[in-house]
Structure formats: C-alpha cells, structure tokens
Amino acid sequence: MNILKNNYFKFGIAAIFYILWVIWVGNFWLLIGLGIIFDIYVTKKVNWAFWKKRNEENSAFIEWLDALIFAIIAVTLINIFFFQNFRIPTGSMEKSLLIGDHLFVSKLSYGPRLPNTPLSFPFTQHTLPLVKSKSYLEWIKWPYKRLAGFSKIKNNDIVVFNFPAGDTVVIENQAQSYYSIIRSEASGLKELEKSQHDSTRQDDYYWNRARQKILENKTIVYRPVDRRDNYIKRCVGIPGDILEIKEGKLIINGNEQGPFEYQQLNYMVNTTSRINPKAFDRLDIALSDRHSFSANLYILPLTKNNADKLKEFSNVKSLQKILKEPGEYAKYIFPHDPMYPWNEDNFGPLTIPAKGTTVQLTLKTLPLYERIIDAYEGNDLEVNKDQILINGNPASEYTFKMDYYWLMGDNRHNSADSRFWGFVPEDHIVGRPVIIWLSLDKDKKFLGKIRWYRLFKIIR
C-alpha cells in the first residue's frame, strides 16, 4: 500500500489521465501542463495554491476558501466537458417537458464544445446577477471546436442549443429577438408612410430606419455563440432532410411524422357552461394555458389524448384545431419574404443544409441562406442590383461549411422555433437532456410544488 503514497506513482496516475484528456481535446500544446503536474506531485517548487500556507496549519476561513475554489474549478470543468443543469423556463415543449423541470444535459452525447469565450464568471450564461453587467470577457476568443461524443443528432432527439437569433439583443426587450423587433418596427414605418403618402419605398429603406431608431433609443448588446441564451426543442430535421408542414402535420422526406405522444396544438373549445377548474387539473392543463374568452369559449393547447377526453365532457359542444390556411403569408415566419408565403401550419418544402453540399444562389433562393452565409459562416454578403457578392466576388452558388438542423417545440402553437428564425448551426448545439432530477409546479405551494412522479424520469 506504500506505493499509493509514492509521489511518483501519484504523478504517473495524474499524468495518464491528463494525457488522455489532451488527446481528446486535440491540442498537444497542452502537454506543457505535465510540467505543472510534475511540480505539484514531485518537485513542489511552486505553491500553486498560493492562498494556503505550506506545511503549516491554516485558518478555518482559508480551508473553506480552498474547498470553495476546488469546487468551482471542478464544477466548471464538469459543466464544460460532461453535463450541466438546465431549467425549463417556458411552455414550448409542453407536455413532453414542463415549466419547472430541472434537467441534466449531457455534453458527452454529441461531444462537448470548447467555449468560445473561456474567461467568464462561473455559473453564469451571459449576465452577472444583481449588477446586470456582462459576465464574460472577450480578451481570448477560441474558434468553434467540438470534441468526440457518443453519437450524432438523430431525428426527434430533444436538444439544448444556443439561440441562433441571439447574437444581437435589445436589453429592454429580451423576450423578443432583435430581428423580429426590427422587422416589426420596419413594417410599422412602412404602413405609416403608406397611409400618409400613398406610396412606399424599398424594404431596405425601412429596415435601416428601424435599425437606427432602435440603436438610438435602446441598449444593444452583441453576444458570441456560447453566450447566447440556451433553448430546448425537438430536432425534427437533420442535414439533408426535406421538411414540409401541411395543415399542422410535419412531413420529413415525404413521410408524415408523429404526432408525438405529448405534442400539443391549440384548439377552440365551445361549451354550454364553464369547465370545472378541477377538470383542467386532472388534464394537467396549467393556469397560464387556460385562455377563456367568455363563459362558453376557450382556446386551449391540447394533446390528442386530452382533446379526446374533452370531447366526452357533457358541456363541450365542439372542439376544433386552430390552423392557418395554406398560402396565408405570415411575415414573422422564416424566411420572412413574400416569395415564400408560408405560415406555422403550412411550411416548405425546405431542404436542411448539410456540410459540403452546394446550392445555387439566386435572388429567389438567397432569403433561405442569407443568414447562414453572412452571420453563421462569417462571409461578407452583398447584393448589388441583381448581383450577389460574397467577400467581394460574384457568386452563383455556395457550399456550406457546417451542418444545420431544424428544431421545433412539441407545443406547436406556443413555441418560437425554427419556423420563426430558421436553421440551427452545428456550432450552436449544447447537448442532449437525459434525465429530470427535479420538477417544480409554479401553480402549487410548499411541498405540493414538487412533481414527485417526474423525479429522475428519463427523457426520450
């Protein structure tokens, strides 16, 4: 047993694990760290824990400080390379995942992603609590790199990712994406000018005016990929898939998908009298989802199972899905261009871009790929009259540098997802949730808040 106390043996074990980690990371410059490990275990020339005295008794405060520093370093490394906690803040995945579910998100499933901005305050995404200032520094910026994982993203996986449209944020209105704010403001300016002068100019004019107005009156911040808000949705389209939505039905490569067991759509429910609140509780319909417009009219998000149960209620006269008509153009739906008169219930067909594939670029196809080329893959994109320029050169085609995914919430009519802001790049993927370790119901009190039946439930 004396060998376990031998400093060279301890160094050897630590060195083996460190070398394996360096091979995994793929940066062999990190082997320099072996010198530090050798000094920690063998030569002991440098006091790396400088806050502690060597070979002397330390105060209780120093011992607590030492334990806290070790815990912060350990948890930070676990969060980067293995898993992190994630709480469901909105109802976009109801009833598959509920508001108040706390999840363990595996980084190993698809491979951990090295941080773009490694200098940051521990356990914060982008903002320091209380002071509300930026929690990270951009003195060091690392390019996108993902380590080897256990699997690739598959159709219907539930995925945590950074919000693609979260690169620019209006601090005063973070619930809405910057681009949707600009789009809404530009539309308002256009309608106002049309009503006053009975004429309008090119859309770019109103877009630029809207951007300038927001810039002058709001606080704008720009965030790198790893500091954008974390979202969670179901991946319904992987690279190369052809996606289409017809009358609310998802179609992938010509085959209708689902509906998933807990997938919801909005229904209009006509009744002869009010529905008993206890009946809503039995159906697990949250208070925030009970939209009553009169004593006899409700709009409710329902799973197929709940819809079938409601039909059997004696006071329910009718129950009907709320769906938009084909061809009904919704300007808030990707790609936000009237050439594509799509809405959340009737969309596509659209091919999900795959790394290495080439598409033809025209003024008609450009709206589909504009953000990929310009924002996600870092090119300088311009349109000069009828000519498309990429990095100053005329372009009639484009080859994708990354894989892309299409993610949608199971609560179809109450989810801001790829239908609204488009593709999710591979460098935005965070991980896969694997287990619910805690679930709290915001509508209940004290111990009643805990959803005991959901504790340690495997996520599928």
C-alpha positions in Angstrom: 0.0 0.0 0.0 3.0 2.3 0.4 3.1 2.7 -3.4 -0.2 4.7 -3.2 1.7 7.3 -1.1 4.6 7.5 -3.5 4.8 10.9 -5.2 6.0 9.4 -8.5 3.1 6.9 -8.5 0.6 9.8 -7.9 2.2 11.8 -10.7 2.1 8.8 -13.1 -1.7 8.3 -12.5 -2.4 12.1 -12.8 -0.3 12.2 -16.0 -2.1 9.3 -17.7 -5.5 11.0 -17.2 -4.1 14.3 -18.3 -2.6 12.9 -21.5 -5.8 11.1 -22.3 -7.7 14.5 -21.8 -5.1 16.3 -24.1 -5.6 13.6 -26.8 -9.4 14.1 -26.5 -9.1 17.9 -26.8 -6.7 17.5 -29.7 -4.4 20.4 -28.6 -0.9 19.0 -27.9 0.4 22.3 -26.7 -1.4 21.5 -23.5 1.2 18.8 -22.8 3.2 21.7 -21.3 0.9 21.2 -18.4 2.7 18.0 -17.5 5.4 20.1 -16.0 2.9 21.7 -13.6 1.6 18.3 -12.6 5.1 17.0 -12.0 5.8 20.0 -9.8 2.6 19.6 -7.9 3.3 16.0 -7.0 7.1 15.6 -7.1 9.4 18.7 -7.0 6.9 21.1 -5.2 8.9 24.2 -6.1 5.8 26.4 -6.7 2.9 26.9 -4.3 0.1 26.6 -6.9 -2.5 27.0 -4.1 -0.9 30.3 -3.2 -3.7 31.2 -0.8 -2.7 28.4 1.5 0.5 28.1 3.6 2.6 25.1 3.0 3.4 22.7 5.9 1.6 25.0 8.3 -1.9 24.9 9.8 -4.3 27.2 8.0 -7.3 29.1 9.5 -10.8 27.7 9.1 -11.5 30.5 6.6 -8.6 29.5 4.4 -9.7 25.9 4.5 -13.2 26.8 3.4 -11.8 29.1 0.7 -9.7 26.3 -0.6 -12.6 23.9 -0.7 -14.7 26.6 -2.5 -12.1 27.2 -5.1 -11.7 23.5 -5.7 -15.5 23.1 -6.1 -15.8 26.0 -8.5 -13.0 24.6 -10.7 -14.4 21.1 -10.6 -18.0 22.1 -11.4 -16.8 24.4 -14.2 -14.9 21.5 -15.8 -17.9 19.2 -15.4 -20.2 21.8 -17.0 -17.8 22.2 -20.0 -17.0 18.6 -20.6 -19.7 16.3 -19.1 -23.0 17.8 -18.2 -24.8 20.9 -16.8 -28.1 21.7 -15.2 -30.9 23.3 -17.3 -34.3 24.6 -16.1 -37.3 24.7 -18.4 -38.5 28.3 -18.3 -41.3 28.3 -20.9 -44.0 26.0 -22.2 -42.7 25.5 -25.7 -42.1 21.7 -25.0 -45.3 21.0 -23.0 -46.3 18.3 -22.3 -43.1 16.5 -23.1 -41.2 18.8 -20.8 -42.9 21.0 -18.2 -42.2 24.5 -17.0 -40.1 24.0 -13.8 -38.4 20.7 -14.9 -34.7 20.7 -14.0 -32.7 18.6 -16.4 -29.2 17.2 -16.6 -27.9 18.0 -20.1 -25.3 15.6 -21.4 -22.3 17.2 -23.2 -20.9 13.8 -24.0 -23.9 12.7 -26.2 -22.9 14.9 -29.2 -19.4 15.8 -27.9 -18.5 18.7 -25.6 -17.9 22.0 -27.3 -14.9 24.1 -26.2 -16.0 27.6 -25.0 -15.6 30.5 -27.5 -15.1 32.8 -24.5 -13.2 30.9 -21.7 -12.8 33.9 -19.5 -16.1 34.2 -17.6 -17.6 34.4 -14.2 -18.5 30.8 -13.0 -22.1 29.5 -13.4 -23.4 32.4 -15.5 -24.5 32.4 -19.1 -24.1 36.0 -20.2 -25.1 38.4 -17.4 -23.9 38.9 -13.8 -26.6 38.7 -11.2 -27.5 41.9 -9.3 -25.2 44.2 -11.2 -26.7 43.1 -14.6 -23.4 43.5 -16.5 -21.6 41.2 -18.9 -20.3 38.1 -17.2 -17.6 37.2 -19.7 -14.5 38.8 -21.3 -13.6 38.6 -24.9 -9.9 39.1 -24.5 -9.5 35.4 -25.6 -11.7 34.1 -28.3 -11.4 30.4 -29.4 -12.8 29.2 -32.7 -15.5 26.5 -32.8 -14.2 23.1 -31.8 -16.3 20.1 -30.7 -14.7 17.0 -29.1 -15.6 13.4 -29.9 -19.0 12.4 -28.5 -21.0 9.2 -28.2 -23.5 9.8 -31.0 -24.8 12.2 -33.7 -28.0 14.1 -33.5 -30.9 12.0 -34.8 -34.4 12.8 -35.9 -36.7 13.5 -32.9 -33.9 13.9 -30.4 -34.6 16.7 -27.8 -31.7 19.1 -28.0 -30.4 22.1 -26.0 -28.8 24.8 -28.1 -27.8 28.4 -28.2 -30.5 30.7 -29.6 -29.3 31.4 -33.2 -31.0 34.8 -33.4 -29.5 35.8 -30.1 -26.3 37.3 -31.5 -27.8 40.8 -31.1 -30.0 41.6 -28.1 -32.2 44.5 -27.1 -31.7 44.6 -23.4 -35.1 46.3 -22.7 -36.9 43.5 -24.5 -35.0 40.2 -24.3 -38.1 38.1 -24.6 -38.3 39.0 -28.3 -35.4 38.6 -30.8 -33.7 41.7 -32.1 -34.6 40.8 -35.7 -38.3 40.4 -35.0 -38.2 43.8 -33.2 -36.6 45.4 -36.3 -39.0 43.6 -38.6 -42.0 44.8 -36.7 -40.7 48.4 -36.4 -39.9 48.5 -40.2 -43.3 47.2 -41.0 -44.9 49.9 -38.9 -42.8 52.6 -40.6 -43.8 51.3 -44.0 -47.5 51.2 -43.1 -47.3 54.8 -41.7 -45.7 56.2 -44.8 -48.1 54.4 -47.0 -51.1 55.9 -45.1 -49.6 59.4 -45.3 -48.2 59.5 -48.8 -50.0 56.6 -50.5 -46.6 55.2 -51.6 -43.7 53.2 -50.2 -40.0 52.7 -50.9 -37.8 49.6 -50.9 -37.9 47.4 -47.8 -34.2 48.0 -47.1 -35.0 51.7 -46.5 -37.5 50.9 -43.7 -35.2 48.2 -42.3 -32.3 50.7 -42.0 -34.5 53.3 -40.4 -35.8 50.8 -37.9 -32.3 49.7 -37.0 -31.2 53.3 -36.5 -34.3 54.1 -34.3 -33.7 51.0 -32.1 -30.0 51.8 -31.9 -30.7 55.4 -30.7 -33.4 54.5 -28.2 -32.5 51.1 -26.8 -29.5 49.3 -25.3 -28.0 46.9 -27.8 -25.5 44.1 -26.9 -23.8 41.5 -29.1 -23.1 38.0 -27.8 -20.8 35.3 -29.1 -22.2 31.9 -29.8 -21.6 30.3 -26.4 -23.0 33.2 -24.5 -26.4 33.3 -26.3 -29.5 32.1 -24.4 -30.0 28.3 -24.1 -33.1 27.0 -25.8 -34.6 23.4 -25.8 -36.6 21.9 -28.7 -37.0 18.7 -30.6 -34.8 18.2 -33.6 -37.3 17.2 -36.4 -34.9 17.8 -39.3 -31.3 16.8 -39.7 -28.8 17.7 -42.5 -30.1 16.7 -45.9 -33.7 16.2 -44.8 -36.6 17.7 -46.8 -39.0 19.2 -44.4 -42.6 20.3 -45.0 -45.6 21.2 -42.8 -49.1 20.7 -44.2 -52.1 21.7 -42.2 -50.1 21.3 -39.0 -48.7 17.9 -39.9 -45.0 17.5 -40.1 -43.6 15.7 -43.1 -39.9 14.6 -43.4 -38.6 13.2 -46.7 -42.2 12.6 -47.8 -43.3 10.7 -44.6 -45.7 12.1 -42.0 -44.1 12.3 -38.5 -45.9 11.8 -35.2 -47.8 13.3 -33.7 -45.6 12.6 -30.6 -47.4 11.4 -27.6 -47.3 14.7 -25.8 -47.4 17.0 -28.8 -49.9 19.8 -28.5 -51.9 22.1 -30.8 -54.2 24.9 -30.0 -58.0 24.1 -30.0 -61.1 26.2 -29.9 -63.5 24.7 -27.4 -67.1 25.7 -27.3 -69.1 24.8 -24.2 -72.6 25.2 -22.7 -71.1 26.2 -19.4 -67.7 26.8 -17.7 -65.4 23.9 -17.4 -64.6 23.0 -13.8 -61.0 24.0 -12.8 -60.5 20.6 -11.2 -61.1 19.0 -14.6 -58.3 21.2 -16.0 -56.1 20.0 -13.1 -56.8 16.4 -14.0 -55.8 17.0 -17.6 -52.7 18.7 -16.3 -53.6 22.0 -18.2 -51.7 24.8 -16.4 -53.4 28.0 -15.3 -51.4 30.0 -17.8 -52.8 27.9 -20.6 -56.5 28.3 -19.7 -57.5 31.1 -22.1 -61.2 31.8 -21.5 -62.7 34.4 -23.8 -66.3 34.0 -22.4 -68.3 31.6 -20.3 -68.6 29.3 -23.3 -65.4 29.8 -25.3 -61.9 28.6 -24.6 -58.6 28.4 -26.5 -56.5 25.6 -25.1 -53.3 23.8 -26.0 -54.1 20.1 -26.0 -52.5 16.8 -26.7 -54.5 14.3 -28.9 -55.3 12.4 -25.7 -56.6 15.4 -23.8 -58.6 16.5 -26.9 -60.3 13.1 -27.0 -61.1 13.3 -23.3 -62.6 16.9 -23.6 -64.8 15.7 -26.4 -66.5 13.4 -23.9 -67.4 16.2 -21.5 -71.2 16.7 -21.4 -70.8 20.5 -21.5 -68.5 20.6 -24.6 -70.4 21.4 -27.8 -67.5 21.4 -30.2 -63.7 21.2 -30.3 -61.7 22.3 -33.3 -58.0 22.7 -34.2 -56.9 26.3 -34.9 -54.9 26.1 -38.1 -53.8 28.8 -40.6 -54.8 28.3 -44.2 -52.3 27.2 -46.9 -50.8 30.3 -48.7 -51.7 32.6 -45.8 -48.4 34.6 -45.6 -47.1 35.2 -42.1 -44.3 37.8 -42.3 -42.9 36.6 -38.9 -42.2 33.1 -40.4 -38.8 32.2 -41.9 -37.6 33.3 -44.4 -39.6 36.5 -43.9 -40.1 37.0 -47.6 -43.4 37.1 -49.6 -41.8 34.9 -52.2 -42.3 32.2 -49.6 -46.0 32.6 -48.5 -45.6 30.2 -45.5 -47.0 30.1 -42.0 -46.5 28.0 -38.9 -49.1 25.4 -40.1 -48.1 25.3 -43.8 -44.4 25.5 -44.5 -41.9 24.3 -47.1 -40.8 22.1 -48.7 -37.3 23.1 -47.5 -34.0 21.1 -47.6 -31.9 21.3 -44.4 -28.3 22.3 -45.4 -25.6 19.7 -44.9 -21.8 20.4 -44.7 -20.1 20.2 -48.0 -23.3 20.4 -50.1 -23.6 23.2 -52.7 -26.7 25.2 -53.5 -27.5 27.6 -56.4 -27.7 31.2 -55.4 -30.3 33.4 -57.0 -32.3 36.4 -55.7 -35.1 33.9 -55.0 -33.1 31.3 -53.0 -30.9 33.9 -51.2 -33.5 34.6 -48.4 -33.2 30.9 -47.4 -29.4 31.0 -47.0 -28.6 34.7 -46.4 -28.1 34.4 -42.6 -26.1 31.2 -43.0 -23.7 32.8 -45.4 -23.4 36.1 -43.6 -23.8 35.5 -39.9 -23.2 31.8 -39.2 -20.3 31.2 -41.6 -18.7 34.7 -41.4 -18.8 35.9 -45.0 -19.3 39.4 -46.3 -22.5 39.2 -48.3 -23.8 41.9 -50.5 -26.5 42.3 -53.2 -25.7 44.9 -55.8 -28.7 45.3 -58.0 -29.2 41.8 -59.4 -25.8 40.5 -58.5 -24.9 38.5 -55.3 -21.4 39.2 -54.0 -19.7 37.0 -51.3 -16.5 38.6 -50.0 -16.5 41.0 -52.9 -16.7 38.3 -55.6 -19.8 37.5 -57.7 -21.4 34.2 -56.6 -23.9 31.9 -58.2 -23.5 29.1 -55.8 -22.5 28.4 -52.2 -21.0 25.4 -50.4 -21.9 25.0 -46.7 -19.2 24.8 -44.1 -21.3 23.4 -41.3 -24.2 21.0 -40.8 -27.6 22.6 -39.9 -30.7 21.4 -38.0 -34.4 22.2 -37.7 -35.8 22.3 -34.2 -39.4 22.7 -33.2 -41.3 22.8 -29.8 -43.8 20.0 -29.1 -46.2 22.7 -28.0 -46.6 23.6 -31.7 -48.7 26.8 -31.5 -46.8 28.1 -28.4 -43.2 27.7 -29.5 -40.8 30.2 -31.0 -38.6 27.8 -33.0 -37.0 27.2 -36.4 -40.2 28.2 -38.2 -39.6 31.7 -36.9 -35.8 32.1 -37.2 -34.6 29.3 -39.4 -31.7 26.8 -39.2 -29.7 26.0 -36.1 -25.9 25.7 -36.9 -23.9 22.8 -35.5 -21.7 25.1 -33.5 -24.8 26.2 -31.5 -25.6 22.7 -30.3 -25.0 22.4 -26.5 -26.1 18.9 -25.6 -28.9 16.4 -25.0 -31.1 16.3 -21.9 -31.0 12.9 -20.3 -32.9 13.0 -17.0 -35.3 15.2 -15.0 -33.8 15.4 -11.5 -36.3 17.9 -10.1 -39.7 19.3 -11.2 -41.5 22.2 -9.6 -45.1 23.3 -10.4 -45.3 27.1 -10.2 -49.1 26.9 -9.6 -48.7 24.9 -6.4 -47.4 25.8 -2.9 -44.8 24.4 -0.5 -44.2 20.6 -0.9 -47.1 20.5 -3.3 -44.9 22.2 -5.8 -42.8 19.1 -6.3 -44.0 16.9 -9.1 -42.8 13.6 -7.4 -43.9 11.5 -10.4 -41.4 13.3 -12.6 -38.3 12.9 -10.4 -35.4 11.0 -12.1 -37.6 10.5 -15.2 -35.5 9.5 -18.3 -36.1 11.9 -21.2 -36.9 10.3 -24.6 
